[in-house]
Amino acid sequence: MMNNNKKGIKVKSAIFGSLVGVAMGLLLAPKSGKELRQDLAGQAHKMGDRALDLKDMAQGAWQNIEDKTHVTVDTGKSWIQKGKRLVSNLELLVYEIRHGALTKTSTIAASDDKVSDDPTEEI
């Protein structure tokens, strides 16, 4: 957090310094009042345009972050649902194992019932 705050102060200082430099350059230039006002208005428009560009860039970056956050949240929710299904399936499996539903003897007995060596039984 400390680095972001320092970067913000540096950016603000650079912008402020640029503004002061432009203003001082215009004020100290040997021009008439009308020319000076036109130059100030032109510089103000350029700075306004640049501010709009920066705003658009910031909004684009924010939208990108927001989109990625939504994707990450949705992916996380999907993983949670899959994890819940896995746990539910494992609970069912453990229950069946504990209650003898999945033993070798029950599987063998079921297969013995289906297989018959007597060919007349099918008729």
KOLLUM-633584 format. One record per residue (C-alpha): residue in three letters; x, y, z; residue number from 1. Coordinates in nm, 2 decimals. Example, Ala and Ser with C-alpha at 12.3 -4.5 7.8 and 13.67 -1.06 7.14 Angstrom:
BEGIN
<'ALA',<1.23,-0.45,0.78>,1>
<'SER',<1.37,-0.11,0.71>,2>
end
This chain:
BEGIN
<'MET',<0.00,0.00,0.00>,1>
<'MET',<0.28,0.23,0.08>,2>
<'ASN',<0.42,0.21,-0.28>,3>
<'ASN',<0.09,0.29,-0.44>,4>
<'ASN',<0.06,0.60,-0.22>,5>
<'LYS',<0.41,0.72,-0.31>,6>
<'LYS',<0.33,0.66,-0.68>,7>
<'GLY',<0.01,0.86,-0.65>,8>
<'ILE',<0.20,1.15,-0.49>,9>
<'LYS',<0.47,1.14,-0.76>,10>
<'VAL',<0.21,1.15,-1.04>,11>
<'LYS',<0.02,1.44,-0.87>,12>
<'SER',<0.35,1.62,-0.82>,13>
<'ALA',<0.45,1.57,-1.18>,14>
<'ILE',<0.11,1.70,-1.31>,15>
<'PHE',<0.12,2.00,-1.08>,16>
<'GLY',<0.48,2.08,-1.18>,17>
<'SER',<0.38,2.06,-1.55>,18>
<'LEU',<0.09,2.30,-1.49>,19>
<'VAL',<0.31,2.55,-1.31>,20>
<'GLY',<0.58,2.52,-1.57>,21>
<'VAL',<0.33,2.58,-1.86>,22>
<'ALA',<0.17,2.87,-1.68>,23>
<'MET',<0.50,3.04,-1.59>,24>
<'GLY',<0.63,2.99,-1.95>,25>
<'LEU',<0.32,3.16,-2.09>,26>
<'LEU',<0.32,3.44,-1.84>,27>
<'LEU',<0.69,3.52,-1.89>,28>
<'ALA',<0.67,3.51,-2.27>,29>
<'PRO',<0.68,3.85,-2.44>,30>
<'LYS',<0.32,3.84,-2.58>,31>
<'SER',<0.03,4.06,-2.58>,32>
<'GLY',<-0.27,4.00,-2.35>,33>
<'LYS',<-0.48,3.87,-2.63>,34>
<'GLU',<-0.21,3.62,-2.75>,35>
<'LEU',<-0.15,3.51,-2.39>,36>
<'ARG',<-0.52,3.44,-2.33>,37>
<'GLN',<-0.53,3.25,-2.66>,38>
<'ASP',<-0.23,3.04,-2.56>,39>
<'LEU',<-0.37,2.98,-2.21>,40>
<'ALA',<-0.70,2.87,-2.36>,41>
<'GLY',<-0.52,2.64,-2.61>,42>
<'GLN',<-0.31,2.49,-2.33>,43>
<'ALA',<-0.62,2.44,-2.12>,44>
<'HIS',<-0.79,2.26,-2.40>,45>
<'LYS',<-0.49,2.04,-2.46>,46>
<'MET',<-0.48,1.95,-2.09>,47>
<'GLY',<-0.85,1.89,-2.08>,48>
<'ASP',<-0.81,1.65,-2.38>,49>
<'ARG',<-0.53,1.47,-2.21>,50>
<'ALA',<-0.73,1.45,-1.89>,51>
<'LEU',<-1.02,1.29,-2.08>,52>
<'ASP',<-0.77,1.04,-2.24>,53>
<'LEU',<-0.64,0.95,-1.90>,54>
<'LYS',<-0.99,0.91,-1.77>,55>
<'ASP',<-1.08,0.68,-2.06>,56>
<'MET',<-0.76,0.48,-2.00>,57>
<'ALA',<-0.84,0.45,-1.63>,58>
<'GLN',<-1.20,0.34,-1.70>,59>
<'GLY',<-1.08,0.08,-1.95>,60>
<'ALA',<-0.83,-0.06,-1.70>,61>
<'TRP',<-1.10,-0.06,-1.43>,62>
<'GLN',<-1.34,-0.24,-1.66>,63>
<'ASN',<-1.07,-0.50,-1.74>,64>
<'ILE',<-1.01,-0.56,-1.37>,65>
<'GLU',<-1.38,-0.59,-1.31>,66>
<'ASP',<-1.42,-0.84,-1.59>,67>
<'LYS',<-1.13,-1.05,-1.47>,68>
<'THR',<-1.27,-1.04,-1.12>,69>
<'HIS',<-1.61,-1.16,-1.24>,70>
<'VAL',<-1.44,-1.45,-1.43>,71>
<'THR',<-1.24,-1.54,-1.13>,72>
<'VAL',<-1.54,-1.54,-0.90>,73>
<'ASP',<-1.75,-1.74,-1.14>,74>
<'THR',<-1.46,-1.99,-1.17>,75>
<'GLY',<-1.43,-2.01,-0.80>,76>
<'LYS',<-1.81,-2.07,-0.76>,77>
<'SER',<-1.79,-2.35,-1.02>,78>
<'TRP',<-1.50,-2.52,-0.83>,79>
<'ILE',<-1.70,-2.49,-0.51>,80>
<'GLN',<-2.00,-2.66,-0.67>,81>
<'LYS',<-1.78,-2.93,-0.81>,82>
<'GLY',<-1.62,-2.98,-0.47>,83>
<'LYS',<-1.96,-3.00,-0.30>,84>
<'ARG',<-2.07,-3.27,-0.55>,85>
<'LEU',<-1.75,-3.46,-0.50>,86>
<'VAL',<-1.79,-3.45,-0.12>,87>
<'SER',<-2.15,-3.56,-0.15>,88>
<'ASN',<-2.05,-3.85,-0.38>,89>
<'LEU',<-1.77,-3.95,-0.14>,90>
<'GLU',<-2.02,-3.94,0.16>,91>
<'LEU',<-2.25,-4.16,-0.03>,92>
<'LEU',<-1.97,-4.40,-0.12>,93>
<'VAL',<-1.85,-4.41,0.24>,94>
<'TYR',<-2.21,-4.48,0.36>,95>
<'GLU',<-2.25,-4.76,0.11>,96>
<'ILE',<-1.92,-4.92,0.21>,97>
<'ARG',<-2.01,-4.90,0.58>,98>
<'HIS',<-2.35,-5.06,0.53>,99>
<'GLY',<-2.22,-5.34,0.31>,100>
<'ALA',<-2.37,-5.23,-0.02>,101>
<'LEU',<-2.03,-5.26,-0.20>,102>
<'THR',<-1.89,-5.59,-0.08>,103>
<'LYS',<-1.74,-5.86,-0.30>,104>
<'THR',<-1.99,-6.12,-0.18>,105>
<'SER',<-2.29,-5.92,-0.29>,106>
<'THR',<-2.13,-5.86,-0.63>,107>
<'ILE',<-2.05,-6.23,-0.68>,108>
<'ALA',<-2.39,-6.33,-0.57>,109>
<'ALA',<-2.56,-6.10,-0.81>,110>
<'SER',<-2.34,-6.22,-1.10>,111>
<'ASP',<-2.41,-6.59,-1.00>,112>
<'ASP',<-2.78,-6.52,-1.03>,113>
<'LYS',<-2.75,-6.40,-1.38>,114>
<'VAL',<-2.52,-6.68,-1.51>,115>
<'SER',<-2.67,-7.03,-1.54>,116>
<'ASP',<-2.51,-7.35,-1.68>,117>
<'ASP',<-2.85,-7.50,-1.75>,118>
<'PRO',<-2.93,-7.44,-2.12>,119>
<'THR',<-3.30,-7.54,-2.08>,120>
<'GLU',<-3.36,-7.26,-1.83>,121>
<'GLU',<-3.36,-7.00,-2.11>,122>
<'ILE',<-3.63,-7.20,-2.30>,123>
end
